[in-house]
Amino acid sequence: MASTSETGHAINVANFEDLISYCIGYGGSYNPVKLALQIVAMQGLRTAAQGNIQNVNAFAVALINVINNRQIAFDPLKALATRIVNALDATNATDELVKDAKTINRKIQGARKTTATTPNPTDPTNPVPPVPPVPPPGPNPIPTPVPPTPQQISVSQQSYDSLLENFNKLILLVASEITYTPNELDLQVGTLTALAATLAVSNTAVINATTNLSNARITRDTTLYAANTGLYDIQLEVKKYVKSVFGASSQQYKQVSRIKFTKPR
């Protein structure tokens, strides 16, 4: 039901309230047998729908807040990861360990080093491409084709889950090096571990808030659009009942038929 805006749902509920008001105005002439079409039931449905919409709005605001909080928490991560690698490089760590740390950092940064693709004439698996023949002179010479420029391979892992996973890997890696004992507090393993835990909490908060909002929307959409029992289907039946009581050309039916409702596809 994501194709309909949140405003559209609220308009449906407001219009349903108008429909109830007209039905109340008909007095004793509006007296359906079906319980769901009776005034009290319609008022209860309207109240439930209003509450559902308020819940969706509240969960939407909560999601925005935790997303912003997560963004703030993760913002320094890329710069910090580079500092960690530089600090490791200044220790007695082996070249291989530093190389592994740089690989992880490239994933955190979202790119990796491009390898040169210059052909090696002695490598049979990478031969020099043949030189295209020079076209004969003429009024419209055929242009010499230009080989495509190798593009950087994207290994972007910019989702917050991946960022957190790679950051944890980097922490484990530097923690394995006994000479990695920086004096800078924010680079120390204990501080980094605590930061990773904080980042995990902020990421989980977004996941939970997303779930809450999704469930609230399901509840709202059930109240408004469920077959036979939803607000949308009830208003159709109310209009049919008014039409049956007062007639298709009656002013009463014209009143209620003018009230528009929309249903998501």
JOPE-V672032 format. One record per residue. N is the residue number from 1. RES is the residue in three letters. PSI is psi in radians with two decimals (* if undefined). Layout:
# JOPE-V672032
N,RES,PSI + N,RES,PSI
This chain:
# JOPE-V672032
1,MET,0.33 + 2,ALA,-0.20 + 3,SER,-0.32 + 4,THR,2.36 + 5,SER,2.81 + 6,GLU,-0.59 + 7,THR,-0.65 + 8,GLY,-0.66 + 9,HIS,-0.75 + 10,ALA,-0.65 + 11,ILE,-0.70 + 12,ASN,-0.75 + 13,VAL,-0.72 + 14,ALA,-0.72 + 15,ASN,-0.56 + 16,PHE,-0.61 + 17,GLU,-0.67 + 18,ASP,-0.72 + 19,LEU,-0.75 + 20,ILE,-0.75 + 21,SER,-0.75 + 22,TYR,-0.75 + 23,CYS,-0.68 + 24,ILE,-0.69 + 25,GLY,-0.35 + 26,TYR,-0.11 + 27,GLY,-2.45 + 28,GLY,-0.26 + 29,SER,-0.41 + 30,TYR,1.75 + 31,ASN,1.14 + 32,PRO,2.62 + 33,VAL,-0.66 + 34,LYS,2.19 + 35,LEU,-0.73 + 36,ALA,-0.35 + 37,LEU,-0.09 + 38,GLN,2.70 + 39,ILE,-0.83 + 40,VAL,-0.75 + 41,ALA,-0.71 + 42,MET,-0.70 + 43,GLN,-0.69 + 44,GLY,-0.68 + 45,LEU,-0.73 + 46,ARG,-0.77 + 47,THR,-0.74 + 48,ALA,-0.74 + 49,ALA,-0.72 + 50,GLN,-0.76 + 51,GLY,-0.69 + 52,ASN,-0.72 + 53,ILE,-0.70 + 54,GLN,-0.68 + 55,ASN,-0.76 + 56,VAL,-0.79 + 57,ASN,-0.71 + 58,ALA,-0.76 + 59,PHE,-0.55 + 60,ALA,-0.74 + 61,VAL,-0.71 + 62,ALA,-0.69 + 63,LEU,-0.75 + 64,ILE,-0.75 + 65,ASN,-0.78 + 66,VAL,-0.53 + 67,ILE,-0.76 + 68,ASN,-0.71 + 69,ASN,-0.72 + 70,ARG,-0.71 + 71,GLN,-0.77 + 72,ILE,-0.71 + 73,ALA,-0.66 + 74,PHE,-0.31 + 75,ASP,-0.76 + 76,PRO,-0.03 + 77,LEU,-0.75 + 78,LYS,-0.79 + 79,ALA,-0.69 + 80,LEU,-0.73 + 81,ALA,-0.70 + 82,THR,-0.70 + 83,ARG,-0.65 + 84,ILE,-0.78 + 85,VAL,-0.73 + 86,ASN,-0.67 + 87,ALA,-0.67 + 88,LEU,-0.68 + 89,ASP,-0.38 + 90,ALA,0.08 + 91,THR,-2.93 + 92,ASN,0.33 + 93,ALA,2.58 + 94,THR,2.78 + 95,ASP,-0.63 + 96,GLU,-0.71 + 97,LEU,-0.74 + 98,VAL,-0.69 + 99,LYS,-0.73 + 100,ASP,-0.71 + 101,ALA,-0.70 + 102,LYS,-0.62 + 103,THR,-0.78 + 104,ILE,-0.72 + 105,ASN,-0.64 + 106,ARG,-0.62 + 107,LYS,-0.66 + 108,ILE,-0.69 + 109,GLN,-0.44 + 110,GLY,0.23 + 111,ALA,2.84 + 112,ARG,2.84 + 113,LYS,2.39 + 114,THR,2.33 + 115,THR,2.48 + 116,ALA,2.58 + 117,THR,0.51 + 118,THR,2.20 + 119,PRO,2.52 + 120,ASN,2.00 + 121,PRO,-0.37 + 122,THR,-0.06 + 123,ASP,1.94 + 124,PRO,-0.32 + 125,THR,-0.16 + 126,ASN,1.13 + 127,PRO,2.81 + 128,VAL,2.22 + 129,PRO,2.53 + 130,PRO,2.53 + 131,VAL,2.19 + 132,PRO,2.55 + 133,PRO,2.54 + 134,VAL,2.17 + 135,PRO,2.59 + 136,PRO,2.62 + 137,PRO,2.53 + 138,GLY,3.10 + 139,PRO,-0.55 + 140,ASN,1.27 + 141,PRO,2.55 + 142,ILE,2.21 + 143,PRO,2.53 + 144,THR,2.21 + 145,PRO,2.46 + 146,VAL,2.18 + 147,PRO,2.51 + 148,PRO,2.53 + 149,THR,2.24 + 150,PRO,2.36 + 151,GLN,2.67 + 152,GLN,2.32 + 153,ILE,2.22 + 154,SER,2.18 + 155,VAL,0.62 + 156,SER,2.26 + 157,GLN,1.13 + 158,GLN,0.02 + 159,SER,2.66 + 160,TYR,-0.58 + 161,ASP,-0.79 + 162,SER,-0.70 + 163,LEU,-0.80 + 164,LEU,-0.73 + 165,GLU,-0.80 + 166,ASN,-0.59 + 167,PHE,-0.73 + 168,ASN,-0.67 + 169,LYS,-0.71 + 170,LEU,-0.70 + 171,ILE,-0.81 + 172,LEU,-0.66 + 173,LEU,-0.85 + 174,VAL,-0.51 + 175,ALA,-0.41 + 176,SER,-0.21 + 177,GLU,1.98 + 178,ILE,-0.38 + 179,THR,-0.01 + 180,TYR,1.59 + 181,THR,1.15 + 182,PRO,2.58 + 183,ASN,-0.42 + 184,GLU,2.13 + 185,LEU,-0.73 + 186,ASP,-0.18 + 187,LEU,-0.12 + 188,GLN,2.61 + 189,VAL,-0.73 + 190,GLY,-0.73 + 191,THR,-0.72 + 192,LEU,-0.68 + 193,THR,-0.73 + 194,ALA,-0.66 + 195,LEU,-0.75 + 196,ALA,-0.67 + 197,ALA,-0.70 + 198,THR,-0.72 + 199,LEU,-0.67 + 200,ALA,-0.70 + 201,VAL,-0.76 + 202,SER,-0.61 + 203,ASN,-0.72 + 204,THR,-0.62 + 205,ALA,-0.67 + 206,VAL,-0.71 + 207,ILE,-0.82 + 208,ASN,-0.70 + 209,ALA,-0.63 + 210,THR,-0.73 + 211,THR,-0.77 + 212,ASN,-0.75 + 213,LEU,-0.73 + 214,SER,-0.75 + 215,ASN,-0.66 + 216,ALA,-0.66 + 217,ARG,-0.66 + 218,ILE,-0.79 + 219,THR,-0.79 + 220,ARG,-0.81 + 221,ASP,-0.56 + 222,THR,-0.77 + 223,THR,-0.67 + 224,LEU,-0.60 + 225,TYR,0.11 + 226,ALA,2.49 + 227,ALA,2.28 + 228,ASN,-0.64 + 229,THR,-0.27 + 230,GLY,2.78 + 231,LEU,-0.69 + 232,TYR,-0.83 + 233,ASP,-0.58 + 234,ILE,-0.73 + 235,GLN,-0.57 + 236,LEU,-0.71 + 237,GLU,-0.63 + 238,VAL,-0.78 + 239,LYS,-0.69 + 240,LYS,-0.69 + 241,TYR,-0.79 + 242,VAL,-0.69 + 243,LYS,-0.69 + 244,SER,-0.56 + 245,VAL,-0.81 + 246,PHE,-0.28 + 247,GLY,2.67 + 248,ALA,-0.47 + 249,SER,0.14 + 250,SER,2.72 + 251,GLN,-0.60 + 252,GLN,-0.78 + 253,TYR,-0.62 + 254,LYS,-0.62 + 255,GLN,-0.92 + 256,VAL,-0.54 + 257,SER,-0.39 + 258,ARG,-0.30 + 259,ILE,2.06 + 260,LYS,2.42 + 261,PHE,2.58 + 262,THR,2.59 + 263,LYS,2.24 + 264,PRO,2.62 + 265,ARG,*
